[in-house]
Amino acid sequence: MRKLLYTAAFIVALFIASPLVASPININQANAQQLADNLKGVGLKKAQAIVQYRDKIGGFQNQNQLLNVKGIGAATLEKNEGNILLE
């Protein structure tokens, strides 16, 4: 019985924590909602700005170009280090 309770608690904890863990995201392919869901410190408004800038420049060549997007600073970039893909 105790093992069953521990297992159930573990499963519940995974479901609660899963939205808090960002997945790596390709910033050249993701839509605004996907960016907002997967980048720490990026809401929908900033994500829309990322998509607009990406469309303007024809795609990101490196993640540091995100610094050119209004509202994206070094702290946001640092929080997402390792979560940003450029494929």
HELIX and SHEET records of a PDB file:
HELIX    1   1 ARG A    2  ALA A   17  1                                  16    
HELIX    2   2 SER A   18  LEU A   20  5                                   3    
HELIX    3   3 ALA A   32  ASN A   38  1                                   7    
HELIX    4   4 LEU A   44  ILE A   57  1                                  14    
HELIX    5   5 GLN A   63  ASN A   68  5                                   6    
HELIX    6   6 ALA A   74  LYS A   79  1                                   6    
SHEET    1   A 2 ILE A  25  ASN A  26  0                                        
SHEET    2   A 2 ILE A  84  LEU A  85  1                                        
END                                                                             
